[in-house]
């Protein structure tokens, strides 16, 4: 009977008809345990933090017929190595869209209204002792009429832009190619170069994939282009932003704030970010809404079943 190795416990009830499942536990497997877990499997269902490279593929062995990533991003997978061996790779597009877009807006609002600082203020008992400084205290940044720059106009970026319309925001986008559907109603977005967009945006939300070209896409030079009132939100991948440069800008007050769900050296976070009140932090939970995580479980299992049956999987990447 075919063996499907799932490297970590997943929401819902995973099932691949006609296959035996080898289930991981609730914690991320250390590298040696990961390699042992996938040994001899026919399909590996991997997480975004599992590095799939030649060592991984060698450990899985000659029976391996496919890798199904429990994520939309596949930057953890050496696609060329898989292609050389004829091992198809799948992901879970669409399932992450709504939850990640919701979190991006949450982080944007948290940064704009200084939620992290306010939360610490209340928990320290200062609200009771000092009050809220009304009417001049705790002033935040407004969003209505402000410009939101989407960096990477894909599914999630579009979902964030649509939500931003409810706040009366104007939309701009920076991407490798023109997206006519973005420039039509209801978004009526303006296409801009990245540098132009960064210099004029009030909020920047990052949604591009991590590739060699996008690593440190927002580097120190580009972060310096931002307005002092700008907010940066990242729910894509941490290394797209030079985290040290962003932390320095936040610490110096050169930009208003940031909302980050992903980090350059995840799960380690730049120490300055942990002490700053003008940044809202989350532990890479963009897609963590129960409905959609259970959908992701169904998708990876459907992809695994298709691979085992010799069919083209529905979410084939390569």
C-alpha positions in Angstrom: 0.0 0.0 0.0 1.4 3.5 -0.9 2.7 5.5 2.0 2.0 9.2 2.4 4.2 11.0 5.0 2.7 14.2 6.5 5.5 16.0 8.3 3.3 17.8 10.9 -0.2 17.4 12.4 -2.8 19.2 10.3 -6.3 20.5 11.0 -9.2 18.3 10.0 -9.0 14.6 9.2 -6.4 13.9 6.5 -7.3 11.0 4.2 -5.8 9.6 1.0 -7.9 6.7 -0.3 -5.9 3.5 -0.7 -2.8 4.9 1.1 -1.3 4.6 4.6 -0.6 7.9 6.3 2.4 8.5 8.5 1.4 11.5 10.6 3.8 13.9 12.2 3.2 15.4 15.6 2.2 18.9 16.7 5.8 20.3 16.6 8.1 21.0 13.8 10.5 18.1 13.1 14.2 18.7 13.5 16.1 18.0 10.3 17.3 14.4 11.2 13.8 13.5 12.4 12.3 15.0 9.2 14.5 13.0 7.0 13.7 9.8 8.8 10.0 10.6 8.8 9.8 10.8 5.0 12.0 7.7 4.4 10.4 5.3 2.0 7.3 7.3 1.3 5.5 7.6 -2.0 4.2 11.2 -1.4 5.5 13.7 1.1 3.1 16.4 2.5 5.4 19.1 3.7 5.1 22.4 5.6 6.5 25.8 4.6 9.4 25.4 7.0 10.5 21.9 5.7 13.5 22.3 3.4 13.0 20.0 0.4 16.3 19.6 -1.4 18.5 16.8 -2.7 19.2 15.5 0.8 15.5 15.4 1.5 14.7 13.7 -1.8 17.5 11.1 -1.2 16.1 10.4 2.2 12.6 9.8 0.8 14.1 7.4 -1.7 13.2 6.1 -5.1 9.5 5.5 -4.4 8.8 9.2 -4.0 6.3 10.3 -6.6 5.4 13.8 -5.4 5.8 16.6 -2.8 2.6 18.4 -1.7 3.4 21.6 0.1 0.9 22.7 2.8 1.3 26.4 1.7 0.9 28.6 -1.3 4.6 29.5 -1.3 7.1 27.0 -2.5 10.4 28.8 -1.6 11.2 26.0 0.8 11.4 23.5 -2.1 14.2 23.1 -4.6 12.0 23.0 -7.7 14.9 22.3 -10.0 16.0 19.3 -7.9 12.4 17.9 -8.0 12.1 18.5 -11.7 15.4 16.7 -12.4 14.0 13.6 -10.6 10.6 13.8 -12.2 8.9 14.5 -8.8 5.9 16.8 -9.2 5.3 19.6 -6.6 2.0 21.0 -5.6 0.8 23.8 -3.3 -2.5 25.1 -1.9 -3.4 28.3 -3.8 -6.7 30.2 -3.0 -7.1 28.4 0.4 -4.8 30.9 2.1 -6.2 34.0 0.4 -9.0 35.1 2.7 -7.3 34.4 6.0 -4.0 36.1 4.9 -5.8 39.1 3.5 -7.8 39.5 6.8 -4.6 39.4 8.8 -2.9 41.9 6.5 -5.8 44.4 7.2 -5.6 43.6 10.9 -1.9 44.4 11.0 -2.5 47.6 9.0 -5.1 48.7 11.5 -3.0 47.7 14.5 -0.1 49.7 13.2 -2.3 52.7 12.3 -4.0 52.9 15.6 -0.9 52.0 17.7 -2.6 48.8 19.1 0.6 47.2 20.4 1.5 50.3 22.5 -2.1 50.7 23.7 -2.2 47.0 24.7 1.0 47.3 26.7 -0.3 50.5 28.3 -3.5 48.9 29.6 -1.8 45.7 30.7 0.7 47.7 32.8 -2.1 49.4 34.7 -1.3 52.8 33.2 -4.8 53.4 31.8 -6.2 53.2 35.3 -3.5 55.4 36.8 -3.1 57.9 34.0 -6.2 57.8 31.9 -6.1 58.0 28.1 -5.0 61.6 27.6 -8.3 62.5 25.8 -8.6 64.4 23.5 -4.9 64.7 22.4 -3.6 61.3 23.6 -3.2 58.2 21.6 -3.7 59.8 18.2 -3.4 57.3 15.4 -3.0 57.4 11.6 -6.1 57.7 9.5 -6.7 55.4 6.5 -9.6 57.0 4.7 -8.3 58.7 1.6 -4.8 57.2 2.0 -2.9 55.3 -0.7 -2.3 51.6 -0.3 0.5 50.2 -2.4 0.2 46.5 -3.1 3.6 44.9 -3.9 2.8 41.8 -5.8 -0.6 42.0 -7.3 -1.7 38.4 -7.0 -4.7 36.7 -5.3 -3.9 37.8 -1.8 -2.9 41.3 -2.8 -6.2 41.7 -4.6 -8.2 40.5 -1.6 -6.4 43.1 0.6 -7.1 45.8 -1.9 -10.8 45.0 -2.1 -11.0 45.2 1.7 -9.1 48.5 1.7 -11.8 50.0 -0.5 -14.2 49.7 2.5 -12.0 52.2 4.3 -12.1 54.6 1.3 -8.4 54.0 0.4 -6.9 54.6 -3.0 -5.1 51.6 -4.5 -1.8 51.4 -6.4 0.1 48.3 -7.4 3.7 47.4 -8.3 4.3 44.3 -10.3 6.3 42.8 -13.1 3.5 43.2 -15.6 0.4 45.3 -16.1 -2.8 43.9 -14.5 -5.6 45.5 -16.4 -8.3 44.0 -14.1 -6.7 46.0 -11.3 -7.1 49.2 -13.2 -10.8 48.6 -13.8 -13.6 49.0 -11.3 -13.9 48.4 -8.4 -10.2 48.8 -7.7 -9.4 51.5 -10.3 -5.8 51.0 -9.2 -2.8 52.9 -10.6 0.2 50.9 -11.8 3.5 52.4 -10.5 7.1 51.5 -10.4 8.2 50.2 -7.0 10.3 53.2 -6.1 7.6 55.6 -7.1 5.0 53.7 -5.2 7.1 53.5 -2.1 7.7 57.3 -2.1 4.0 58.1 -2.4 2.3 55.3 -0.5 0.8 55.7 3.0 0.5 52.0 3.5 2.7 49.3 1.8 1.5 45.7 1.8 3.8 43.0 0.6 2.4 40.0 -1.3 5.0 38.9 -3.8 6.6 35.4 -3.6 10.1 35.0 -2.2 12.6 34.4 -5.1 16.2 35.4 -5.6 15.0 38.6 -7.3 12.6 39.6 -4.4 15.0 38.8 -1.5 15.6 42.2 0.2 13.3 43.8 -2.4 12.7 46.4 0.3 16.2 47.2 1.3 17.7 50.1 3.2 17.6 52.3 0.1 14.0 51.6 -0.7 12.9 51.9 3.0 14.4 55.4 3.0 12.0 56.3 0.2 9.0 55.9 2.5 7.2 58.8 4.0 7.7 59.4 7.8 3.9 58.6 8.1 4.1 55.4 6.2 3.1 51.9 7.4 4.7 48.7 6.1 2.8 45.4 6.3 4.3 42.0 5.4 2.3 38.8 5.3 4.3 37.2 2.5 7.9 36.1 3.4 10.2 37.7 5.8 13.4 37.9 3.6 11.6 40.1 1.1 12.3 43.0 3.5 15.7 43.8 5.0 14.6 43.3 8.6 17.5 45.2 10.1 16.9 48.2 7.9 13.2 48.2 8.7 13.9 47.9 12.4 16.3 50.8 12.2 13.8 53.0 10.4 11.1 52.1 13.0 13.4 52.7 15.9 14.5 56.1 14.6 10.9 57.1 13.9 11.6 57.5 10.2 8.4 55.7 9.4 5.1 55.5 11.4 4.9 51.8 11.9 4.8 48.2 10.7 2.7 45.1 10.9 4.7 41.9 10.4 3.5 38.3 10.3 6.8 36.9 8.8 10.4 37.5 9.6 13.7 37.3 7.8 15.3 34.6 10.1 12.0 33.1 11.3 11.3 32.1 14.0 14.0 34.4 15.3 12.9 38.0 15.3 15.2 41.1 15.2 15.6 42.1 18.8 14.8 45.7 18.2 11.4 44.8 16.8 10.5 43.1 20.1 11.0 46.3 22.1 9.3 48.7 19.7 5.8 50.0 20.3 5.3 51.1 16.7 5.2 47.6 15.3 2.5 44.9 15.5 3.9 41.3 15.4 2.3 37.9 14.7 3.9 34.4 14.5 3.3 33.6 10.8 -0.4 32.9 11.2 -1.7 34.5 8.0 -3.8 31.6 6.9 -4.7 30.4 10.4 -8.5 30.5 10.1 -10.0 27.0 10.9 -12.1 26.8 7.7 -9.2 27.5 5.4 -6.6 25.4 7.2 -9.0 22.4 6.9 -9.4 23.2 3.3 -5.6 23.1 2.9 -5.7 19.6 4.4 -8.2 18.5 1.8 -6.2 20.1 -1.0 -2.9 18.4 -0.1 -4.7 15.1 0.3 -6.5 15.5 -3.1 -3.2 16.3 -4.7 -1.5 13.3 -3.1 -4.4 11.0 -4.3 -4.1 12.3 -7.8 -0.3 11.7 -7.9 -0.7 8.2 -6.6 -3.4 7.5 -9.2 -1.1 8.7 -12.0 -3.3 11.8 -12.7 -2.3 15.4 -13.0 -2.7 16.9 -9.6 -5.1 19.9 -9.4 -2.6 22.3 -7.9 0.6 21.4 -9.8 3.5 23.9 -9.5 6.1 21.9 -11.5 
